Structures are given as structure tokens and as C-alpha cells.
């Protein structure tokens, strides 16, 4: 059965025939039930993402109402990916430049060093996959920033920061409950204090000192810099977890799992293909700041557009081999796409080397409830038997 609408498609077992149909037959259309314009073809998605009047937030609602007036809202409001214009361009250019300087081989080596400090704590494959998906990429970004993680007396890496990042990310979701928002406010306070207190002492050669120096020269508010250092960890959380999980799903259906980690290039190529064909971020939204013409249609100020990145990836008319749409495009394109693929490959490789068997994850495969992110939620054998 096909998905009922483009939002329900996000967690559908196989939404891609539906996405292809939308891209071909309904490239840009109004969904009356959702109350949204929908961009589905690669051409329509590109036009919306590049349009100067399409903004990442509604003009009258820079912060989601549930977060407004809380520490979570303060952090959200400073994120460059949630802003346009002068609040976005200067710091985004700095972040793009410094992220491009990260050596993939060095990032891979640091990820492996951190992985060595994260022992397998459960025999259940599903538990370990879920844990690592949301932990290792965040810790790697914190480490690359130069922020301290700490280790216990046994040499195990502290994972507390990853937990707070995941908690804040959950509060940002439109599906967040009041309890999620309350927990997100606590997480935002802890993350802001932790990053601010350690920013001046971040490890030399780390990403954060380089960002700090460039931001100071550009006259950028230090609070905005701290918020966006946290923002990089947030972006390494759910989207990268989805990329890891979807790669594990692909491997679960594959016959060459035992040999895939023998060649890092093969695994990297697989992750890149998953980013295109089973993308973690399936859609994003844009909001019209003024009346405009979009994809040949007159749209009004305040109208919202659901931008189907996953449909663009499956548009038969789109050229192959380009940057995966899941990382966005235009002025809000993700600055960490290469790093995300590297960290996803490292995490998958580590799980395979610790004898997590992707095929065993498929029997209880579900997707986390979400309006835009396709993230597997693997069920443990105990959970499966009780449902």
C-alpha cells in the first residue's frame, strides 16, 4: 500500500515508488489535506531551495511556539540553519570554510580512537546499533571541535554530551511532547554552559578555535558561535544516525556483509549510495516571505512548501552522481556532508567488527516517528517478543 501523503512516506516501509510518481506526475502541487505546497521533482526542489524568498522559518515564528521563551528556544534561535539573511550568511561562510578543511583521514582516525573507548555493553545487536548510531558521530564532532569528553578509570569515553544532544534534538521535533520540550530546555542549558566554559580552552588545532578566531575577526557574537558549535553536534545526531541505520538495513539485505569492512572505500561508496537512495532526511520546509512565482505558480506570503528531498533523489529525470539531496542545497546546504558520510562509515564499520549482524536487525525493523527523518529503530529480541 502506498503512503497516504508525503509526510507519512517518511516512515513507510518502501516509499520510493510513491516518491518517483510524485516527481514525474506532480512535480510541484498543492496538497489540500496537508495545507502545503509540495516540491517533488529535482528541478522543483532545486528552485525552491535556491529561491531568495523561501525562508527556513515563518516570518512571524522564528522559534517554534513550544520552545519560545525557554533555553531550548534561545539555542534554536541562534542556529544558522534556522536563520536567513545577516543572521545566517556571515557565520555560515565561516563554518563552510572551516568544515572543508577537515581532513577525512584524520577524522576517520579520531573516530576509530573514540570507538576503541566505547565497549560493547549488550549482547543484543539491536541495542548496540541504536546506541552507537546516536553516540559515536556526536562524540566525534565534539572531539573534532576540541571539546573535552573525558574518560573513566577504565579508559572508557564519557558519553554524556551525546545524551544531551539527542535530548535537545528530540525537543526540536514538531512531534515533541511537553515532557520532551522540558527535557530539551535542560539539555540546552547544559550544552550551552559546557561548550561556553570549554570554548576558550578547546584543544589547539581543533575546529572550535579556528571558528572562534574567524568569528571574532568578523565581529560575530560569541554566543552565536557557541550555539552553532552545538548545532554541528545536533546535525551529527539524528541525520547521521539515520544514515548509519539505513546503511545497516541495506547491508541486512546484502549478501556481502562479511567482506564489506575489508575495504573502507567500498563501505564509503555504499554509504554515499544510501544517502541518495534511502536518505536519512526525507524532506524539509520553506516559507514564503512575500508573494512570489515559484515553479511557474503564484504563491502567497506565508505559504509553506514541503520540499521532498527523497523524491528529488528518485526523480528519473535527475542526473546521477551529484551531491545527495538529503544534505540540502543552496544557501542552507549542509556544511558537514562529507564528514557525515565519513562518520557513518566508521560507525557501521565498528559495529560490523564488533559482530553486530545487520541481517539480525531486519526482523524487528521499525522507523522512529518523525515528520522528516527516516531513522531505523531496531527492536531488541526482548522488545520484539513482548509486542
C-alpha angles and dihedrals in degrees: 000000000000121000115273093231141348093273094050087051091071094077099026115125091240115005097159102093086052092049091049091052091051092048092052103035105025106028093160121007146141117258103206095190093054094037090228140115109237125213109197111154121077090244093051093045091050092049093050095046091049097043112112093215095053107093133189094234134033110263093239095043113051090160126035109260092238091059099038114118094016131101086253089057092048090054093044092051092057097051111112092216088061095049139066135199122016091352089060115027104063099047092037090058090051093048092048092050096048094043089053089058094061109113108229092211091052091047090050092050093050091048091053091048090053091045089056087061094053109078124202103259102181134042090217111099094209093054092050094046092050091047097048095044092063099033116043099051092050092048090049093053091047089051093048089051088056095244118145119253101176130209134233126237090275092055095252115149116246110244100189095111091056090055092052092047091052090048093052092045090054090053090056092060119103085227092059117130123221087259090053090051092048091050089046091056090054090047091049091053093049095045093047093049093044095049094042094048093050100036095091091048097043113142113277111255091029124129095248097060089050091049091046093052094048092045092050091052089051093048094244118163110259089222089060090051093051091048092052093047084059087044091061089056091048090053088050090055119063101011093048090043088056092050091050093046094047090050089053089051090051090050090048088062092044130092098212102064096122092060103034096093093051089082118040090197091059091051091046090052090049092051090049091051092049089051088059103037103032101021123191095218106051101176145001134192137238130191126210113240093192139004108289147156112256123180088345093306128109110240129182134235108271095028115134126221123205104213110206104210091172092053091050089053090056097041105127089213094057119097116248126232096043126124108295112260091226088080091056127230141238123033093340097048112138111265092205103055096120092045091049091055091047093050092045091053092047092050094048090047092052092049091051092049089052090056099255103156113213092203090061090057095061100070093070099030117153133155124237113251106263141146094218115005125080103210122161116230106202115207120222119233089254092051092046094052092051097051 
